[in-house]
Amino acid sequence: MATDLPLRENDDIQGDVLAGFKKDHTVLLFLTFEDPVKARGWLRRLTPRIATTRQVAAFNKAYSEARKRSGGDPTGLRATWLGVGLTYPGLAALIDREPYPPVPAERDDTLRAFQQGPVARAGILGDEGDSHPSTWIFGNNRTEESLHAVLTVAADTVEDLQAELTAQREAAAQCGVSIVFQQNCATLPGSRRGKEHFGFKDGVSEPGVRGFDEPDPLREEWVRDHPGTRLIPAGEFVVGHPRVEPGVMPPTAAPWAHNGSFQVVRRLAQDVPGWWAQLARTLPVLKERKAVPQDATVEWLAARVVGRWRSGTPVAKCPHADTPFNTVAANDNEISFRDDPDGHTTPLFSHLRKTNPRDGLREASGEPPLPENPVMDRRRIMRRGSPYGHPFDPAAEGPGGPDAPRGLLFVSYQADLVTQFEFIQNMWMDSPGFPPGRKAPEGRPPSPGPDAMVGADGTVYWEHADGEPVELEFRRFVRTEGAVYAFAPSITVLRALGDGVLPGEDTTEPGRPVDTFLPVPDRQRDAGKSWYWAFRTVGGKQVFRVVSIADGSEHTDVREVDDRPVDEWDSFAGIHRVDLLLPFPDGQRVDGKTWYWLFHTRTDGRQVYRVVSIADGSAHEDVKERDDADLTAWRSLAGAGRIDVVLPVPDLQRVGGKSYYWVFHSREGEQLYRVVSIADGTRHEDVLEVPDRRISEWDSFAGITRITEILPVPDRQRVDGVSAYWVFHGDDYRIVTVDDGSAHEDRIVVGDRPVTRWNSLA
């Protein structure tokens, strides 16, 4: 029976989060938005190129299978992937407001950490001294500009990478997006492949994900063919999915955050000769105290400090020597510290135990180990880092020399910044008292010390079976040179952000009294009154009411029926917000029915349309005639943004079998208009007759930046060749006229007045 792995088919989660790009060549571009309107245009172009989990997972599987068949890296199987994360200022710039309300100072959760960013969190992260934000290359806001986005470009070849970088640089320049810093990364060559600069295999301990990785048939908590690699619920890495502890959601679990993940980026410089020299100085001290075998080498000591040999083989399994040619041992995660509670084999301060104590964590000496689920599993993160800089060559005078910049670009994804990444960094790696439960020697604190590979400067205690612990001073030879907190939104959210909104939020303007009017088809100029359904948004939900407007100079308006929910309309099922209804030009009151194209916005912020009909009669029965379709089905709307208003050209309706319309739409923060035509007939062929122009070309729209609705004055249509309209914009409205004729001259006849003068809209 095939295992159900729905996450492998997910097209909404970005591909690097669960599947991992796994490319030899990666570049991260750190970006700043100069103009939010143009930045939204940049994001709209970028979003279709963002790699999804399904795409990356399928490629990685094909690549792995081809590699097994060929016995090496397959040729001709290549892909270039893109991913994007947005900082808190970046999200705010795109939607032109704060994405979250301010978090009170007494709270210290993911939301507050994301709002503050890593500079404000430097004390928690141990970024002090030569790692202080004032020394950083990026992310410290030394300039007036804040970082807004992190764009990841990953490719199999240098040529593919450079081609994509050129395209992305051009796209950014066209949209006023500045590249503040470019971080190049690459897999180390030759025998160092898969290792970091200190020389140890990296990425061995990555967790599996339930619903993405296939479970082992004998031990369902492990990934198939990867003993010891635990399967963790996806909600630890992706917001909105099941977590280790059911019902526990991160404080950022807003509906729009679903399928997104928090991204941490840290540039960690490595002083390779300094680190190895420290070990060389430490070994004689340990030998003098008879705390290590007399034949122990610096390699032996380094393996203890890391917890693995260079090949990746765990010291817990092979304490005496490395097994460099044993690929099974090099990828072994079936590691137990249960029988090594004092760290005699794998020191308590080793990188392996400080970052994932597994089954060796005790609350107090002599007590049984704590369970990995949930204690350890809820702290896991998904690491996607890569080395940068040239490999260390002690004889080199150029790029590979001792002083050349090199290190690891640390990247991780998690659902909760504070309880996952920051907790590991602060409470585990840098904390001298972790792991707890150590029996203190007389006169000494029960402190294993900080992570001796990458942790803070401090004292560590070398435990051994032949005597008292040895006190050692370890300096940190890993320095922070930059850091960013970002959020990698879902593809759905990226699309919405391109329009300057977040899915599911009320995108109407504050105080807007009406979204759109729909004339009741059989109640127009009936006994001197015209009836309308008026749609408006209240408290984030759309409602409708029935209003009437009388003929005559006063045009007295009355609210006939109070607000009701739009879901009372059968044809509106599943609609989040009605934007407008455009009548079929040849489908008005045909056999007692009127047909419409209904443009509406879904909860993901995307605008689509469907076809509905409304019958004459007191019940006005409505029917959904066709399901939702994308706007791309309209050739005349190609390149248009969100459709706001459609106004029939008054003297060009059903002329020669065609009807003409002014279509007002919003694109890149600006409202434009174009002229389209729709033919009679079953196909209703549409044509773009006049391309986009600015609404400022209309004399009657002077001073208006965005029109929200245009309602024809019912008894003033084509009277002596002139048609009158109420034009709603924001909290105001004005009355304008449009002449018949090729020029369609327009003018303001009544200046702006507050909409509060409409009794029916109160």
For each residue, the residues with C-beta under 8 A, 3 or more apart:
1:
2:
3: 214 215
4: 211
5: 8 9 211 212 213 214
6: 9 10 211
7: 10 13 18 53 209 211 212 234
8: 5 19 53 54 57 58 212
9: 5 6 54
10: 6 7 13 18 52 53 54 259
11: 52 53 54 55 491
12: 52 53 259 490 491 492
13: 7 10 17 18 52 53 238 259 260 261 490 491
14: 17 50 51 52 53 83 84 261 488 489 490 491
15: 18 19 21 50 51 52 53 55 56 57 81 83
16: 19 20 21 51 56 81 83 152 154 384 413 488
17: 13 14 53 237 238 261 382 413 488
18: 7 10 13 15 53 57 209 212 234 237 238 382
19: 8 15 16 53 56 57 60 212
20: 16 56 60 382 384
21: 15 16 26 51 56 81 83 152 154 384
22: 60
23: 26 81 154 155 156
24: 155 156 157 186 187
25: 154 155 156 157 158 160 161 185 186 187
26: 21 23 152 153 154 155 161 184 185 186 386 409
27: 152 153 154 161 165 182 183 184 185
28: 150 151 152 153 182 183 185 265 409 411
29: 150 151 153 165 168 172 179 181 182 183
30: 138 139 147 149 150 179 180 181 182 183 484
31: 147 148 149 150 151 172 177 178 179 180
32: 145 146 147 148 177 178 180
33: 36 38 39 42 90 93 94 148 149 176 177 178
34: 38 39 176 177 178
35: 38 39 175 176
36: 33 39 40 93 94 96 500 669
37: 40 41 668 669 670
38: 33 34 35 41 42 175 176 177 668
39: 33 34 35 36 42 43 93 94 148 175 176 177
40: 36 37 43 44 94 497 498 499 500 668 669
41: 37 38 44 45 175 498 667 668
42: 33 38 39 45 46 171 172 174 175 176 177
43: 39 40 46 47 84 94 494 497 498
44: 40 41 47 495 498 499 668
45: 41 42 48 49 171 175
46: 42 43 49 50 82 84 151 171 494
47: 43 44 50 491 494 495 498
48: 45
49: 45 46 82
50: 14 15 46 47 82 83 84 491 494
51: 14 15 16 21 55 56 81 82 83
52: 10 11 12 13 14 15 55 56 491
53: 7 8 10 11 12 13 14 15 17 18 19 56 57 212
54: 8 9 10 11 57 58
55: 11 15 51 52 58 59 81
56: 15 16 19 20 21 51 52 53 59 60 81
57: 8 15 18 19 53 54 60 61 212
58: 8 54 55 61 62
59: 55 56 62 63 77 79
60: 19 20 22 56 57 63 64
61: 57 58 64 65
62: 58 59 65 66 77
63: 59 60 66 67 74 77
64: 60 61 67 68
65: 61 62 68 69
66: 62 63 69 70 74 77
67: 63 64 70 71 72 73 74
68: 64 65 71
69: 65 66 74
70: 66 67 73 74
71: 67 68
72: 67
73: 67 70
74: 63 66 67 69 70 77
75:
76:
77: 59 62 63 66 74 156
78: 155 156 157 160
79: 59 155 156
80: 153 154 155 156 160 161 163 164
81: 15 16 21 23 51 55 56 152 153 154 155
82: 46 49 50 51 151 152 153 154 164 168
83: 14 15 16 21 50 51 151 152 154 488
84: 14 43 46 50 149 150 151 152 488 494
85: 149 150 152 263 265 484 486 487 488
86: 90 91 94 148 149 486 487 488 489 497
87: 90 91 117 146 147 148 149 150 484 485 486 487
88: 91 92 99 114 115 117 485 487
89: 92 93 146 147 148
90: 33 86 87 93 94 146 147 148 149 486
91: 86 87 88 94 95 99 487 497
92: 88 89 95 96 97 98 99
93: 33 36 39 89 90 96 148
94: 33 36 39 40 43 86 90 91 497 500
95: 91 92 99 497 500 501 502
96: 36 92 93 500
97: 92
98: 92 101 102
99: 88 91 92 95 502
100: 103 111 115 252 254
101: 98
102: 98 115
103: 100 107 109 111 112 115
104: 107
105:
106:
107: 103 104 111 112 251
108: 112 113 418
109: 103 112 113 250 251 416 418
110: 113 114 250 251 252 262 415 416 417 418 419
111: 100 103 107 114 115 251 252
112: 103 107 108 109 115 116 418
113: 108 109 110 116 121 417 418 422 485
114: 88 110 111 117 252 262 417 485 487
115: 88 100 102 103 111 112
116: 112 113 119 120 121
117: 87 88 114 120 121 139 484 485
118: 121 122 125 127 133 139 264 266 483 484 485
119: 116 122 133 139 140 141 483
120: 116 117
121: 113 116 117 118 124 125 422 485
122: 118 119 125 127 128 132 133
123: 126 127 128
124: 121 422 425 426
125: 118 121 122 422 425 426 480 483
126: 123 131 425 426 429 430 455 456
127: 118 122 123 131 132 133 480 483
128: 122 123 131 132
129: 132 457
130: 135 479
131: 126 127 128 135 476 479 480 481
132: 122 127 128 129 135
133: 118 119 122 127 136 139 140 483
134: 140 142
135: 130 131 132 481
136: 133 139 140 142 267 480 481 482 483
137: 181 267 481 482
138: 30 147 180 181 183 267 482 484
139: 30 117 118 119 133 136 147 265 482 483 484
140: 119 133 134 136 482
141: 119 145 146 147
142: 134 136
143: 180
144:
145: 32 141 178 180
146: 32 87 89 90 141
147: 30 31 32 87 89 90 138 139 141 150 180 484
148: 31 32 33 39 86 87 89 90 93
149: 30 31 33 84 85 86 87 90 177 486
150: 28 29 30 31 84 85 87 147 263 265 484 486
151: 28 29 31 46 82 83 84 168
152: 16 21 26 27 28 81 82 83 84 85
153: 26 27 28 29 80 81 82 161 164 165 168
154: 16 21 23 25 26 27 80 81 82 83 161
155: 23 24 25 26 78 79 80 81 158 160 161 164
156: 23 24 25 77 78 79 80 160
157: 24 25 78 160 161
158: 25 155 161 162
159: 162 163
160: 25 78 80 155 156 157 163 164
161: 25 26 27 80 153 154 155 157 158 164 165
162: 158 159 165 166
163: 80 159 160 166 167
164: 80 82 153 155 160 161 167 168
165: 27 29 153 161 162 168 169
166: 162 163 169 170
167: 163 164 170 171
168: 29 82 151 153 164 165 171 172
169: 165 166 172 173 179
170: 166 167 173 174
171: 42 45 46 167 168 174 175 177
172: 29 31 42 168 169 175 177 178 179
173: 169 170 176 177
174: 42 170 171
175: 35 38 39 41 42 45 171 172
176: 33 34 35 38 39 42 173
177: 31 32 33 34 38 39 42 149 171 172 173
178: 31 32 33 34 145 172
179: 29 30 31 169 172 182
180: 30 31 32 138 143 145 147
181: 29 30 137 138 482
182: 27 28 29 30 179
183: 27 28 29 30 138 267 388 409 482
184: 26 27 388
185: 25 26 27 28 386 387 388 409
186: 24 25 26 386 387 388
187: 24 25 193 194 386 387
188: 192 193 194 195 196 197 387 391
189: 192 193 391
190: 193
191:
192: 188 189 195 199 391
193: 187 188 189 190
194: 187 188 201 202 203
195: 188 192 199 200 201 202 310
196: 188 199 200 202 270 387 408
197: 188 270 272 387 389 391 392 406 407 408
198: 270 272 275 276 302 306 453
199: 192 195 196 310
200: 195 196 302 306 308 309 310 312
201: 194 195 204 308 310 311 312 330
202: 194 195 196 385 408
203: 194 206 383 385
204: 201 308 312 330 331 332 333
205: 229 333 352 355 356
206: 203 229 382 383
207: 229 230 231 232 377 380 382
208: 212 213 222 223 226 229 230 231 232
209: 7 18 212 213 231 232 233 234 237
210: 213 215 231 232 233 234 242
211: 4 5 6 7 234 241
212: 5 7 8 18 19 53 57 208 209 234
213: 5 208 209 210 223 224 231
214: 3 5 223 224
215: 3 210 219 220 221 222 223 224 231
216: 219 220 222 223 224 225 226 227
217: 220 224
218:
219: 215 216 222 227
220: 215 216 217 231
221: 215 230 231 373
222: 208 215 216 219 226 227 228 229 230 231
223: 208 213 214 215 216 226 229 230 231
224: 213 214 215 216 217
225: 216
226: 208 216 222 223 229 331 333
227: 216 219 222 332 333 334
228: 222 332 333 334 335
229: 205 206 207 208 222 223 226 333
230: 207 208 221 222 223 333 372 373 377 380
231: 207 208 209 210 213 215 220 221 222 223
232: 207 208 209 210 236 237 244 377 380
233: 209 210 236 241 242 243 244 377
234: 7 18 209 210 211 212 237 238 241 242
235: 238 239 240 241 242 243 244 415
236: 232 233 243 244 377 378 380 414 415 416 420
237: 17 18 209 232 234 261 380 381 382 413 414 415
238: 13 17 18 234 235 241 259 260 261 415
239: 235 250 252 253 257 258 259 260 261 262 415
240: 235 253 257 258 259 260
241: 211 233 234 235 238
242: 210 233 234 235 246
243: 233 235 236 246 248 249 378 415
244: 232 233 235 236 248 373 374 377 378
245: 248 374 378
246: 242 243
247:
248: 243 244 245
249: 243 253
250: 109 110 239 253 415 416 419
251: 107 109 110 111
252: 100 110 111 114 239 257 262 416
253: 239 240 249 250 257 258
254: 100 257
255: 258 503 504 603
256: 489 493 496 502 503 504 505
257: 239 240 252 253 254 260 487 489 493
258: 239 240 253 255 490
259: 10 12 13 238 239 240 489 490 491 492 493
260: 13 238 239 240 257 487 488 489 490 493
261: 13 14 17 237 238 239 382 413 414 415 487 488
262: 110 114 239 252 413 414 415 416 417 421 485 486 487 488
263: 85 150 411 412 413 484 485 486 487 488
264: 118 381 410 411 412 413 414 417 421 483 484 485 486
265: 28 85 139 150 409 410 411 482 483 484 486
266: 118 409 410 411 480 482 483
267: 136 137 138 183 388 407 409 410 480 481 482 483
268: 407 408 409 410 454 478 479 480 481
269: 405 406 407 478 479 480 481
270: 196 197 198 275 406 407 408 477 478
271: 274 275 477 478 479
272: 197 198 275 276 392 402 406 477
273: 276 277 392 394 402
274: 271 277 278 475 477
275: 198 270 271 272 278 279 477 478
276: 198 272 273 279 280 298 302
277: 273 274 280 281
278: 274 275 281 282 474 475 477
279: 275 276 282 283 298 301 302 305
280: 276 277 283 298
281: 277 278 284 285
282: 278 279 285 286 301 472 474
283: 279 280 286 287 292 296 297 298 301
284: 281 287 288
285: 281 282 288 289 470 472
286: 282 283 289 291 292 296 301 462 470 472
287: 283 284 290 291 292 294 296
288: 284 285
289: 285 286 467 470
290: 287 466 467
291: 286 287 462 464 466 467 470
292: 283 286 287 296 300 301 464
293: 296 300
294: 287
295:
296: 283 286 287 292 293 300 301
297: 283 300 301
298: 276 279 280 283 301 302
299: 302 303 309 310 322
300: 292 293 296 297 303 304
301: 279 282 283 286 292 296 297 298 304 305
302: 198 200 276 279 298 299 305 306 310
303: 299 300 306 307 308 309 310 315 322
304: 300 301 307 315 346 347 350
305: 279 301 302 347 349 350 351 452 453
306: 198 200 302 303 309 350 351 352 453
307: 303 304 314 315 316 346 347 350 351 352 353
308: 200 201 204 303 311 312 313 314 315 352
309: 200 299 303 306 312 313 314 315 318 321 322 323 324
310: 195 199 200 201 299 302 303 322 324
311: 201 308 322 323 324 326 329 330
312: 200 201 204 308 309 329 330 331 332
313: 308 309 317 318 322 323 324 326 329 330 332
314: 307 308 309 317 318 329 332 335 346 352
315: 303 304 307 308 309 318 319 345 346 350 352
316: 307 319 335 336 337 340 345 346
317: 313 314 329 332 335
318: 309 313 314 315 321 322 323 329
319: 315 316 345
320:
321: 309 318
322: 299 303 309 310 311 313 318
323: 309 311 313 318 326 329 330
324: 309 310 311 313 330
325:
326: 311 313 323 329 330
327: 330 331
328: 331 332
329: 311 312 313 314 317 318 323 326 332
330: 201 204 311 312 313 323 324 326 327
331: 204 226 312 327 328
332: 204 227 228 312 313 314 317 328 329 335
333: 204 205 226 227 228 229 230
334: 227 228
335: 228 314 316 317 332 352 358
336: 316 339 358 359 360
337: 316 340 341 346 353 357 358 359 360 369
338: 341 359 360 369
339: 336
340: 316 337 343 344 345 346 360
341: 337 338 360 362 365 369 437
342: 348 438 439 463
343: 340 346 347 348 349 350 353 448 463
344: 340 463 464 465
345: 315 316 319 340
346: 304 307 314 315 316 337 340 343 350 352 353
347: 304 305 307 343 350 353 448 452 460 462 463
348: 342 343 353 354 435 438 448 463
349: 305 343 353 354 448 449 450 451 452 455 460 461
350: 304 305 306 307 315 343 346 347 353 354 451 452 453
351: 305 306 307 354 355 451 452 453 454
352: 205 306 307 308 314 315 335 346 355 356
353: 307 337 343 346 347 348 349 350 356 357 358 360 435
354: 348 349 350 351 357 428 429 434 435 450 451 455
355: 205 351 352 424 428 429 451
356: 205 352 353 376 379 380
357: 337 353 354 360 361 376 428 435
358: 335 336 337 353 361 372 376
359: 336 337 338 369 371 372
360: 336 337 338 340 341 353 357 369 435
361: 357 358 369 370 375 376 435 436 437
362: 341 365 366 367 368 369 370 435 436 437
363: 367 370 436 437
364: 367 436 437
365: 341 362 437 438 439
366: 362 439
367: 362 363 364 437
368: 362
369: 337 338 341 359 360 361 362
370: 361 362 363 375 376
371: 359 374 375
372: 230 358 359 375 376 377
373: 221 230 244 376 377
374: 244 245 371 377 378
375: 361 370 371 372 378 379
376: 356 357 358 361 370 372 373 379 380
377: 207 230 232 233 236 244 372 373 374 380
378: 236 243 244 245 374 375 419 420
379: 356 375 376 419 420 423 424 428
380: 207 230 232 236 237 356 376 377 420
381: 237 264 412 413 414 420 421 424
382: 17 18 20 206 207 237 261 412 413 414
383: 203 206 410 411 412
384: 16 20 21 411 412 413
385: 202 203 408 409 410 411 412
386: 26 185 186 187 408 409 411
387: 185 186 187 188 196 197 406 407 408 409
388: 183 184 185 186 267 405 406 407 408 409
389: 197 399 404 405 406 407
390: 393 396 399 400 404 406
391: 188 189 192 197 400 406
392: 197 272 273 400 402 406
393: 390 396 400 401
394: 273 401 402
395:
396: 390 393 399 400 401 404
397: 401
398: 401 404
399: 389 390 396 404
400: 390 391 392 393 396 404
401: 393 394 396 397 398 404
402: 272 273 392 394
403:
404: 389 390 396 398 399 400 401
405: 269 388 389
406: 197 269 270 272 387 388 389 390 391 392
407: 197 267 268 269 270 387 388 389 478 479 481
408: 196 197 202 268 270 385 386 387 388
409: 26 28 183 185 265 266 267 268 385 386 387 388
410: 264 265 266 267 268 383 385
411: 28 263 264 265 266 383 384 385 386
412: 263 264 381 382 383 384 385 421
413: 16 17 237 261 262 263 264 381 382 384 488
414: 236 237 261 262 264 381 382 417 420 421
415: 110 235 236 237 238 239 243 250 261 262 420
416: 109 110 236 250 252 262 419 420
417: 110 113 114 262 264 414 420 421 422 485
418: 108 109 110 112 113 421 422 423
419: 110 250 378 379 416 422 423
420: 236 378 379 380 381 414 415 416 417 423 424
421: 262 264 381 412 414 417 418 424 425
422: 113 121 124 125 417 418 419 425 426
423: 379 418 419 420 426 427 428
424: 355 379 381 420 421 427 428 429
425: 124 125 126 421 422 428 429 430
426: 124 125 126 422 423 429 430 431
427: 423 424 431 434
428: 354 355 357 379 423 424 425 431 434 451
429: 126 354 355 424 425 426 450 451 454 455
430: 126 425 426 450 451 455 456
431: 426 427 428 434 450
432: 445 447 448 449 450 458 459 460
433: 436 445 446 447 448
434: 354 427 428 431 448
435: 348 353 354 357 360 361 362 438 448
436: 361 362 363 364 433 446
437: 341 361 362 363 364 365 367
438: 342 348 365 435 446 447 448
439: 342 365 366 446
440: 444 445 446
441: 444 468 469
442:
443:
444: 440 441 461 469 471
445: 432 433 440
446: 433 436 438 439 440
447: 432 433 438 459 461
448: 343 347 348 349 432 433 434 435 438 460 461 463
449: 349 432 452 458 459 460 461 472 474
450: 349 354 429 430 431 432 455 456 457 458 460 474
451: 349 350 351 354 355 428 429 430 454 455 456
452: 305 347 349 350 351 449 455 460 474
453: 198 305 306 350 351 478
454: 268 351 429 451 476 478
455: 126 349 354 429 430 450 451 452 458 476
456: 126 430 450 451 476
457: 129 450 473 474 475 476
458: 432 449 450 455 473 474
459: 432 447 449 471 472 473 474
460: 347 349 432 448 449 450 452 471 472 474
461: 349 444 447 448 449 469 470 471 472
462: 286 291 347 469 470 471 472
463: 342 343 344 347 348 448 469
464: 291 292 344 467 469 470
465: 344
466: 290 291
467: 289 290 291 464
468: 441
469: 441 444 461 462 463 464
470: 285 286 289 291 461 462 464
471: 444 459 460 461 462
472: 282 285 286 449 459 460 461 462
473: 457 458 459
474: 278 282 449 450 452 457 458 459 460
475: 274 278 457
476: 131 454 455 456 457 479
477: 270 271 272 274 275 278
478: 268 269 270 271 275 407 453 454
479: 130 131 268 269 271 407 476
480: 125 127 131 136 266 267 268 269 483
481: 131 135 136 137 267 268 269 407
482: 136 137 138 139 140 181 183 265 266 267
483: 118 119 125 127 133 136 139 264 265 266 267 480
484: 30 85 87 117 118 138 139 147 150 263 264 265
485: 87 88 113 114 117 118 121 262 263 264 417
486: 85 86 87 90 149 150 262 263 264 265
487: 85 86 87 88 91 114 257 260 261 262 263
488: 14 16 17 83 84 85 86 260 261 262 263 413
489: 14 86 256 257 259 260 492 493 494 497
490: 12 13 14 258 259 260 493 494
491: 11 12 13 14 47 50 52 259 494 495
492: 12 259 489 495 496 503 604 605 606
493: 256 257 259 260 489 490 496 497 502 503 604 605
494: 43 46 47 50 84 489 490 491 497 498
495: 44 47 491 492 498 499 604 605 606
496: 256 492 493 499 501 502 503 604 605 606
497: 40 43 86 91 94 95 489 493 494 500 501 502
498: 40 41 43 44 47 494 495
499: 40 44 495 496 605 641 642 666
500: 36 40 94 95 96 497 669
501: 95 496 497 505 507 605
502: 95 99 256 493 496 497 505 605
503: 255 256 492 493 496 603 604 605
504: 255 256 576 603 604 605
505: 256 501 502 540
506: 537 539 540
507: 501 577 601 605
508: 512 515 536 537 577
509: 512 706 708 730
510:
511: 730 731
512: 508 509 515 536 537 708 730 731
513: 536 728 731 755 758 761
514: 517 534 535 536 708 709 728 755 761
515: 508 512 535 536 537 542 577 578 579 708 709
516: 534 535 578 579 580 581 709
517: 514 532 533 534 535 709 711
518: 532 533 535 581 596
519: 523 524 530 531 532
520: 523 524 530 531 532 533 546 620
521: 524 583 588 589 594 614 616
522: 526 589 616 617
523: 519 520 526 529 530 531
524: 519 520 521 530 531 714
525: 528 529 530 551 714 715
526: 522 523 529 530 531
527:
528: 525 550 551 552
529: 523 525 526 548 549 550 551
530: 519 520 523 524 525 526 548 549 551 714
531: 519 520 523 524 526 546 547 548 560
532: 517 518 519 520 546 547 548 549 711
533: 517 518 520 544 545 546
534: 514 516 517 544 545 546 547 760 761
535: 514 515 516 517 518 542 543 544 566 578
536: 508 512 513 514 515 542 543 544 545 563 761
537: 506 508 512 515 540 541 542 543 577
538: 541 542 543 563
539: 506
540: 505 506 537
541: 537 538 565
542: 515 535 536 537 538 565 566 576 577 578
543: 535 536 537 538 563 564 565 566
544: 533 534 535 536 563 564 566 569
545: 533 534 536 559 560 561 562 563 564 760
546: 520 531 532 533 534 559 560 561
547: 531 532 534 557 558 559 560 760 761
548: 529 530 531 532 557 558 560 760
549: 529 530 532 555 556 557 714 760
550: 528 529 554 555 556 557 558
551: 525 528 529 530 555 714 715
552: 528 555 556 715
553:
554: 550
555: 549 550 551 552 713
556: 549 550 552
557: 547 548 549 550 758 759 760 761
558: 547 548 550 759 760
559: 545 546 547 562 759 760 761 762
560: 531 545 546 547 548 760
561: 545 546 564
562: 545 559
563: 536 538 543 544 545
564: 543 544 545 561 568
565: 541 542 543 568
566: 535 542 543 544 569 572 575 578
567: 572 573
568: 564 565
569: 544 566 572 622
570: 573 621 622 623 624
571: 598 610 612 613 614 622 623 624 625
572: 566 567 569 575 578 598 600 612 622
573: 567 570 624
574:
575: 566 572 578 598 600 602
576: 504 542 600 601 602 603
577: 507 508 515 537 542 600 601
578: 515 516 535 542 566 572 575 581 598 599 600
579: 515 516 599 600 601 607 642 643 644
580: 516 598 599 643 644 645 646
581: 516 518 578 596 597 598 599 612
582: 596 597 599 646 661
583: 521 587 588 594 595 596
584: 587 588 594 595 596 597 684
585: 588 653 654 659 678 680 684
586: 590 654 680 681
587: 583 584 590 593 594 595 596
588: 521 583 584 585 594 595
589: 521 522 592 593 594 616
590: 586 587 593 594 595
591:
592: 589 615 616 617
593: 587 589 590 613 614 615 616
594: 521 583 584 587 588 589 590 613 614 616
595: 583 584 587 588 590 611 612 613 625
596: 518 581 582 583 584 587 611 612 613 614
597: 581 582 584 609 610 611
598: 571 572 575 578 580 581 609 610 611 612
599: 578 579 580 581 582 607 608 609 643
600: 572 575 576 577 578 579 607 608 609 610
601: 507 576 577 579 605 606 607 642
602: 575 576 605 606 607 608 628
603: 255 503 504 576
604: 492 493 495 496 503 504
605: 492 493 495 496 499 501 502 503 504 507 601 602
606: 492 495 496 601 602
607: 579 599 600 601 602 631 642 643
608: 599 600 602 628 629 630 631
609: 597 598 599 600 628 629 631 633
610: 571 597 598 600 624 625 626 627 628 629
611: 595 596 597 598 624 625 626
612: 571 572 581 595 596 598 622 623 624 625
613: 571 593 594 595 596 622 623 625
614: 521 571 593 594 596 620 621 622
615: 592 593 619 620 621 622 623
616: 521 522 589 592 593 594 620
617: 522 592 620 621
618:
619: 615
620: 520 614 615 616 617
621: 570 614 615 617
622: 569 570 571 572 612 613 614 615
623: 570 571 612 613 615
624: 570 571 573 610 611 612 627
625: 571 595 610 611 612 613
626: 610 611 629
627: 610 624
628: 602 608 609 610
629: 608 609 610 626 633
630: 608 633
631: 607 608 609 634 637 640 643
632: 637 638
633: 609 629 630
634: 631 637 638 686
635: 638 686 687 688
636: 663 674 676 677 678 686 687 688 689
637: 631 632 634 640 643 663 665 676 686 688
638: 632 634 635 688
639: 667 692
640: 631 637 643 663 665 667 674 692
641: 499 665 666 667 668 672
642: 499 579 601 607 665 666 667
643: 579 580 599 607 631 637 640 646 663 664 665
644: 579 580 664 665 666 671 706 707 708
645: 580 663 664 707 708 709 710
646: 580 582 643 661 662 663 664
647: 661 662 664 710 725
648: 652 653 659 660 661
649: 652 653 659 660 661 662 675 744
650: 653 717 718 723 738 740
651: 655 718 721 740 741
652: 648 649 655 658 659 660
653: 585 648 649 650 659 660
654: 585 586 657 658 659 680
655: 651 652 658 659 660
656:
657: 654 679 680 681
658: 652 654 655 677 678 679 680
659: 585 648 649 652 653 654 655 677 678 680
660: 648 649 652 653 655 675 676 677 689
661: 582 646 647 648 649 675 676 677 678
662: 646 647 649 673 674 675
663: 636 637 640 643 645 646 673 674 675 676
664: 643 644 645 646 647 671 672 673 695 707 710
665: 637 640 641 642 643 644 671 672 673 674
666: 499 641 642 644 669 670 671 672 706
667: 41 639 640 641 642 670 672 692
668: 37 38 40 41 44 641
669: 36 37 40 500 666
670: 37 666 667 694
671: 644 664 665 666 695 705 706 707
672: 641 664 665 666 667 692 693 694 695
673: 662 663 664 665 692 693 695 698
674: 636 640 662 663 665 688 689 690 691 692 693
675: 649 660 661 662 663 688 689 690
676: 636 637 660 661 663 686 687 688 689
677: 636 658 659 660 661 686 687 689
678: 585 636 658 659 661 684 685 686
679: 657 658 683 684 685 686 687
680: 585 586 654 657 658 659 684
681: 586 657 684 685
682:
683: 679
684: 584 585 678 679 680 681
685: 678 679 681
686: 634 635 636 637 676 677 678 679
687: 635 636 676 677 679
688: 635 636 637 638 674 675 676 691
689: 636 660 674 675 676 677
690: 674 675 693
691: 674 688
692: 639 640 667 672 673 674
693: 672 673 674 690 697
694: 670 672 697
695: 664 671 672 673 698 701 704 707
696: 701 702
697: 693 694
698: 673 695 701 746
699: 702 745 746 747 748
700: 727 734 736 737 738 746 747 748
701: 695 696 698 704 707 727 736 746
702: 696 699 748
703: 752
704: 695 701 707 727 729
705: 671 729
706: 509 644 666 671 729 730
707: 644 645 664 671 695 701 704 710 727 728 729
708: 509 512 514 515 644 645 728 729 730
709: 514 515 516 517 645 727 728
710: 645 647 664 707 725 726 727 728
711: 517 532 725 726 728
712: 716 717 723 724 725
713: 555 716 717 723 724 725 726 735
714: 524 525 530 549 551 717
715: 525 551 552 719
716: 712 713 719 722 723 724
717: 650 712 713 714 723 724
718: 650 651 721 722 723 740
719: 715 716 722 723 724
720:
721: 651 718 739 740 741
722: 716 718 719 737 738 739 740
723: 650 712 713 716 717 718 719 737 738 740
724: 712 713 716 717 719 735 736 737 749
725: 647 710 711 712 713 735 736 737 738
726: 710 711 713 733 734 735
727: 700 701 704 707 709 710 733 734 735 736
728: 513 514 707 708 709 710 711 732 733 755
729: 704 705 706 707 708 732 733 734
730: 509 511 512 706 708
731: 511 512 513 754 755 756
732: 728 729 752 753 754 755
733: 726 727 728 729 752 753 755 758
734: 700 726 727 729 748 750 751 752 753
735: 713 724 725 726 727 748 749 750
736: 700 701 724 725 727 746 747 748 749
737: 700 722 723 724 725 746 747 749
738: 650 700 722 723 725 744 745 746
739: 721 722 743 744 745 746
740: 650 651 718 721 722 723 744
741: 651 721 744 745
742:
743: 739
744: 649 738 739 740 741
745: 699 738 739 741
746: 698 699 700 701 736 737 738 739
747: 699 700 736 737
748: 699 700 702 734 735 736 751
749: 724 735 736 737
750: 734 735 753
751: 734 748
752: 703 732 733 734
753: 732 733 734 750 757
754: 731 732 757
755: 513 514 728 731 732 733 758 761
756: 731 761 762
757: 753 754
758: 513 557 733 755 761 762
759: 557 558 559 762
760: 534 545 547 548 549 557 558 559 560
761: 513 514 534 536 547 557 559 755 756 758
762: 559 756 758 759
